[in-house]
Amino acid sequence: MSSLLARPSPDLQRLHQEGYDIEIRSGYLLVKRVPFATSAGEVAFGTLISELSTSGTATIKPATHVVSFAGGIPCDNHGNRLSKIINSIGENRLADGITADCTFSSKPPDGYPDYYAKMTAYANMISGWAQAIDPKVTARSLLPVKMTEDESVFRYLDSASSRAQIGLVTGKLALPRVAIVGVGGTGAYVLDQLAKTPVGEIHLFDGDTFYAHNAFRAPGAASVEELDAMRNKAEYHRDRYDAMRRGIIAHPYHVDESNIGELQDMAFVFLTMDPGPGKKFIVEKLEQHALPFIDTGMGVRRTGDTLRGIVTATTSTPGHREHVWANKRITFADGGDEYDHNIQIADLNMLNAVFAVIKWKKLYGFYADDEHELFTAYTIAANQLLNDDQPS
């Protein structure tokens, strides 16, 4: 990805052409081998680290004037810290393999117009003091610069994580394979959220056709031509998100006895399918194979000319299964619920998916989890959120 990003970005190309040792890693721009003076009056080398704002295929104006630095605390040639530009000192893990020792802040009146101006300005502020000790050192190594491919499922840079400096946290979600069983309303919104995470493969299981009523409770906007094509749901949603990322695999059939084995290799499963005996079969098999999963549920009924209902998310992990059965948290009987007939509740589908995805992120340490709830229920009319089934 790095080399592809550099081609349409004149600022990155210029850094490369002038001999700066640059790399794009985990959404950050690194300028390596920058000489600096240590507190002992010696010359050492470190790395400037900047968030990298992009349009997807090219850089845009930097989002912030601040940069981080790894390798030590830069000083002047007398061993005094560069207090005029040092903003903070302390180890800060920005992403896997990227740990800063301090941050710098030196803001021009209008900010930095591009990354060439930003990175060379800081390189000059630091390396000038090193050159006072050894005039031969420079940040421009004039070595062939290897722009490494950033191994990623995304087709363009995840600059959202680097801008927020949560690359290390985001990396916790890099599970190899996750399945979504049922990509109707709620399942499609689960996909919408998972597609923005570094999960290696997202497997979609659904044997139904994507019709107009599905379009009204799914993210995005389907065209008339797409609806006329009457495509399979899993294949339709795969292609919608292919523009953003790789690794979305469509299985255009329902999960049943003939193919349940395909779930065994998953690291996690989202059950976003209608109630029925088929769901009970899947839950039992997931438990047998010690697979963690979250089931989403929705019960909506008509009362006069309004709708009332509850949205639920039930978490089941290998160490905590009993609440699913003892408390009857998952509905297995066929419903006849108003939800089956009312397609204008995309907001509930979205909310249901968000509850499930937030809990999934809690399980893997992305979000803090104080309650450790295994069951969440939101009552619409009362605007009431219930956490229950906390492990004892």
N, C-alpha and C positions, 0 to 999 in steps of 0.2 A: 504493500500500500504506500509505503514511504516514497518510492521512486515515482509512482504514478501521481502522487500528490505534488511532488516537486516540479514536474514538468510544466503545469500551468501556473505555477507560483513564482513570479520573478524574484521575490525576496529570498525564497529558499534557494533558487537557482544561483543567485548572486553569492550567497553564503558559500555554496558549494564551489562555485567557480573561483572564489578568492581564497580557497584553501582552508576554510573552517571545517573542522571535523564534526559534522552534524549527523544526528540520528533522530528519527521519530519513533518513539516507543510508548506504548500504552496511552496514546493521545497527547504526549508531551513532546515538545521540541527540545532536544539536548544539543548544546554546543560543548564538545569535550576538549580536553587538553588545553584549558585556559590557564596560563601561568598566573600565580599570585604569590605575594610575599607572606611568609609565615611570621608568627610572633618571635621566632628565633632569628629573624633576618635572613632566612633562606628562601629559595625558590621552590615551589611545589606546583602541582597541576590539579585542577578541579574541573567541575562540569556545571555550566549554567543550565537551568531548567526553567522552561516557560510553558504555560498553558498554550494550546494551539487552537485558535479559532479558525474555522473553515466554513466554506459554503457547501462542503461535501467533497469537492474535487479540487479546490484551490483555497489558499489562505485568504482571510479577510483581515481587517484592522484588528490588532490585538485587543482582547477584552479588558486587559489590565496592564498597567505599567510595571507591576511587581514581578520579580523573578526569584527563583530559589537557587541555592548553590550547594553542591556536594563536593566534599574533599577536604574541608577545613574551614577556618574562619580567616578571610583575607585581611591583611594588615598593610600599613605603609612600610617603607623601607627601614623604618626605625622600630618596627614591631608593634606599632599602635593599631588597634582595630579600626577599620574604616567606618567609624561611627556615623559619618554623615550620610552614608547610604545603607548601612545595615539596619534593617527594620526589626528583625527578631533573630534570636539565637536559640537553637534547640533542635534535636533530632526530629525529623518529620518524614514519616514513610508516606510517599505520595502514591506509589504503586509498587507492585512486586519488582524488586531489583532497583528501585529508585528511592533513595533516602537522602533528604537534604539536611544540611547542617545549619543553614541560616537563610534568611530572605533579604533581598535588597529592594529598596524603594527610592527611585529617582525619577520624578515625573516631569516631563517637559510641559509647557503651558497647554498644548493641544494633544498631549499623549504621543505615543509612537505611531507613525503612519503605517508601518509594516514591521515584519519580524527581522528584516535586515537591520533596520535602524535601531530596533530595540536591543537585539542581541549584540551587535557591534558596539553600541554605546556602553553597555555593561562590561563587555570584554575589555574595552579600552580603560574604563574606570579601574578595573582590577589589575590588568596586566601592566599598566604603566608603572606601578610601584615595583613590580617584579623586574621590569626592565631597568629600573634604577639600580638594582643589584646585579643583574646580568643582562646587558644590552642585547644579547643574541636571542633571548627567548621571545616567543610570539605565539599568539593564539591561532595564527594562520600557518598551519603545519605544512601546507603545500603537498600533502600526501594524497594519494587517490582516496576519495571519500566513498565508502561503501554504504549506500542507502539501503539498509536492511528492510526486508518485507516484514511488516507488522502482522504477525500471524493472528488473524482475526476472522470471525464469521461475518463481520460487517463489510459492506461494499464501499463504505466511506468512513472516515475517521469518527470515532466516538468522542467528539470534542466536549460533549456535555459532562462526561466524567472528569476529564482533565480540568475543565473550567472550574468545577466545583471541588477539585482536589479530592475525589473519592474513588480514584482508580483502584486503590488497594481494596477498598470495601466492595466495589463492583466485582472484582475478581473472585469473590466468594461464590458468586452465582454461576460460575463457569462449569456447570454440571455437563457431563458428556451427552446425555440423552434425557429428554423430558417428553412425556406423552400427554396429549389432550384428547380425551375420549368424548367426542361429540363437539362439533364446532358450529353449533347453532348460535343463538344470541350470546349467552354467557361465554361459551367456549371461544367464540371469535374475539371477544374482548380480552380473554385470558391470553390468546395468541398475540393480540395487539401489544400487551405489556411484555410478554416473554420475548417478543421479537426485538425489544430494545435492550435485552440482557445478553451476556456472552455465553449463553447455553450453546453447546456444540451442535446438537441436533434437536429440532422440535418436530415430533411426530404427530400428525393429525389423523384421527380415525373418525370417519363418518361416511355412511353409505347413501346419504340422502342427496337430493338435487337442490341447488341454490335457486330459490324462487323469489318472487317479489316480496312476500311476507318476511322472508329471511333478511332481505336488504333493509327493511325498516327496523330491524333490531340487531344490526351488525355495524361495526365501525366503518367509517368511510362512506362512499357513495357509489353504488353500482350503476352503470349505464343501462339504457334500454337494450342495447346490443348484447351486453353481457348477460342480462336476464333472458333474452331470447335464445341464447346459446344453451340454456338449461344444463349447466355444467354441474359436476359433483361439487359438494360444499368444500371438502378437503382440498381438492385441486384448485378451486376458485381462490380460496384464501391463501394457499401456498403461492400462487402466482401474484397475488396482490402485494405480498410482502417480499417477494423475490428481489424487487428493486432495491430493498434496503439491506438484505442479508442473505447469506447462504445457509444451508443446513435445515431448511424446512422441507419435510418429507411427507407427502400425502399418501394416505392409505384409504382408497375410495370404497370402503366397506365398513360395516359395523363389526365391533368386537364380539365374538361368540366362541363356542366350543372349538371351532375349526382353526381359529387363529389367536386364541388367548395367549399362546406362547410368545407372541411378538412383544408382549409387554414385559417379559421377564428381564430383558436387557436394559430396561429403563431405570434411571436413577430416581425418578419421581413421576407420579401420574396425577393429572387433574381429571376428575370425573365430572363432566359438565353435560351429562346426558339426562334424558327423561327417566322418571321412575319406572320400575317394572322388574319382572323376574330376571331379566338380563343384567340389570345393575347388581342384583344380589350375587349372581354367579361371578361377576367380575370382582366384586369386593372380596368374596371368599378366596378367589385365586390370588389376588394381590396380597392378602394376608398369608396365604400358604407360602408365597415366594418372598416374604419379608420385605415387601416394597412399601415405602411411605406414599401416602396419597392424600388429597383433599377433595372432598365431595361438595359440590354446590347444590343448594336447594332453594326452591321458591314456591310459595303458596299464596295465591292471590284469588280473592273471591269478590263478586259484585255485591254491594250493599246499597240498594236503591240505585242512585245514579253515580255512585263513586266506587272506587276499588279499595279494598283493604288487603293487607297481606304481610308476610314475613319473608325475609331473605336470610338464608343460613349458609354457613361454611363449616364443615366438619373435617377436622384433621385426624388422620390415623397414621401412627408410626409403629414400627416393630415393637417398641416397648409399651405402647399405649393403644390398646385395641378395645378393651372391655366396654368403654363408654358408648361406642357405636351401637352395640347390641343391647346392653343393659338399659340405656336411656333412649333407645330407638331414635337415634339421631339422623339416620338415613332412611328415606321413604323408598320402599321397594314395590309397593302395590301400585298398579295403574291408577291414575288420578281421576280425570274428568274435571280437572281444575279450570277455573276461568282463564288461567294463564294459557291453556292450550288454544284458546280462541281469540285472545286479545293480543294483537301484535304491536300495539303502540306503547310498549313499556321498555324501550331500549335503555332508559335510565336505570331500571332495576337490573337488567342484564349486566350493564356496566358496573353497577355497585356490587353485585354479586361477584363478578370477576375480580374487582379490586380487593374485596375482603380476602378472597382466596390467594391472590398474588402477594398481598402484604404479609399474610401468615406464612406463605412459602419463603419469603425473604427473611422473615424472623427465624425460621427454622435453620437457615444457613448463615445466620449471623450478620446479615446486611443491616437489619434493623434491630435495635435493642428490644428485648421481650421481658417485661416485668411480670406479666400475668401468666404467661405460658398456657393460655387457654387453648383448648382443643375443640371448642364449639363456640361459634359466634352467631347471634341472631339479631337482626334488625327489624323492629316492628314499625311499619310505615306510619300508621295513624298516630301512634304515641311518640314517634321519633325517638324510640328507645333502643339502645344498644346493650345487649347482654353478652357477657363473657362467662363461660361455664366449662365444666369438666377439666379443671386444672389438676394436673397430676399431684397426688398426695406425697 
